[in-house]
């Protein structure tokens, strides 16, 4: 038996209401370019809108101008339901998010400290919980955020700490560089040239 190996998210499709409301939210608030539209090939009553979340992949929305929103769900932690979608934003954009949501009157969580990133949560017009997330670190060249997080997790567990914090991230980055970037030095341990 062999796995079916995934290589990333291809797209996420959501059920929306009207075409205009979908465009206003996904492009008008979150800045995702509206890249194309076609009929929903499985349901002639719906249109299928495609948005680029910033990495060239797709968020798609089935729309129907006759469909009305039901409002936010009463419980967003029902098994089998999507709890939230998280989108990466730069630190510069994240630092403006509270003010930009406030100017639209969008209720939000305020900034949440996640140790390795910062988050803000709010609901889309249909009640789907959206997270804007900004990492607090950049991975070393040739590595991904998940490479750093894997090593930071191992360090956190070894040290008996509750969650990943900036010290784990910095130490994980140092480990990754030490393992993967070559040096002419035989001894790459920390030194103090000011002693």
N, C-alpha and C positions, 0 to 999 in steps of 0.2 A: 504494500500500500504506500502511495506517495502523496505528498501535499500538493495543493494547488497554490503556488507561491504568488502572493500579491506583490505589487511594486509601487504602491501608492494609491491614493483615492483618485478614481477616474472622474466621478462627479457625484453630487448629491442632488436628488430631486425632491422638491417640496410641493405640497398642494396649497395653492394660493387662492385668492378670490379674484378680484378684477385685474386686468392687464395693467391699468394705470397705477393702482395701489402697489402692485409688485415692483414696477419700475421706480416709483417714487421712493420705496423703501430701499431696495437693493442697490440702485444707482444713486438716488437722490440723497440718501443718508449715509450708506456705507461706501459709496464711491466705486462700486463694481461696474465696469463698463458693460452695457447691454450689447452683447456681441451678435446675437442672431435670434430669430424667431421662426417657428414653423408650426403647423398643426400638430397636436398630439396624435401620433399615428395609430394609437390604440383607442382614441375617443374623439370623434369628430367635433364634439361640442366644446372641446378645450383647445387652447393655444399652449405652446411650449416655449417659454422664454429662457434664454441662456445668458448668464452673467459670468464675468471673469473675476474671481475673488482676489486676484493679484499674482497668482503663480502660474497662470496659463491653464489651469484646470477649470472646472465648471461647477457653478451652482445653477440648477435649473428649476423652473417653477411652472407647474400646470396652472393655467388661469382659465376662468370662466366668468364673464361679466354678469352672469345671473346668480353666481354663488355669493352669499353674504357671510361675513365673519361671525363665528359663534362666541368670540371673546376668549380670553385666556382660560386654559383648563383649570379645574379646581385643584387637581393634584398632579404635579409634573414628575412624580416619582413612581409611576405605575410601571410594573415590569413590562418590557417590550416596547415602551414608548421612548422616543429620543428625548433625553433630558435637556441638552442644549447643543448649539453649534458654536465653536470657538474660532475666531478669526485672528490671525496675527496682524499686529499693527506695529509701526516703529515707535520707539520711545517718544519721539517728537510728536507724533500723532496721538499717542496714548495720553500725553500730558495735556492735550487740548480736548480730549473726549468728554470729560465732565461738563465743561463749558458749552461744548457744541450740542450735547444732549439736552442740557438745561435750556438753551435758547430755543429749542423745539418743544419744550415742555415734556420731554420723555423721562418718565420715572426710571431711576437706575439704582444700583447698589452702592454707588460710590466706589472708590478704589479699594480693592481687596489685595492684601499682601499674601502672596503664595510662596514666599521664600525664594524661589528661582524665577518667578515672574510676577507681574502685577496684572490684575483683572478688573474689569467692570462688566456688570451684567444688566441686561434690560430685555424687555419683551418686544418682539416685532408686532405689527398691528393684528396678527392672528393669534398671538399668545405664545409663539415659539421663543424660548429663552435663548438669547444671543449673548456671547461673551466676546469682548475685545481683550486680547492678551498680548502683553509685551514682555519678551524675555529680558532678564537683567544681565545677560552675558552674550558674548559672541563666541562661537566655537573657533578653535584654531583652524588655520588653513587646511583644507582637505577633510575636515570633519563636520559632522552635523550636530544640531542641538541634542539629538537623542544619544549620540556618542558621549557627550559630556554628562548628560543626565544618568546614563547607565553607570558610569564610574562614580558620579556624585552619590548615587543611591548606594552603591557598594560601600563607599566611605561612611555614609550616614549610618548604615547598618552596623559596620565594624565598630563605630564609635558609640553606638547605642543612642543616637539622637533621634528625636521624634520625626523631623522633616528635613528636607534639603534646605540649606541656607547658603548665603554667599561664600562662606568658608569652604564648604564642600565643593562648590562650583569652581572656585579658584584652585583648590587642590586637584580636582579632576582635570582641569585644563593643563596644569603642570604635569600631571601623569601622562596625559595624552601626548603632549609635546615631547616628553622624555622618551616615550615608547616609539614614536613615529618619526621624529625629526633628528637626523644624524648630527653628530658633533665630532670634532677632532679631539675634544677633551676626554681623558680617561675617567676623570672624576667630575660628575655633574651635580654633586650634592650642594646644598646651600652653603654660601660662604659670607663672611663679613669683612670686606676690605677696609672698613673704617675702624676696626678693633685696634 
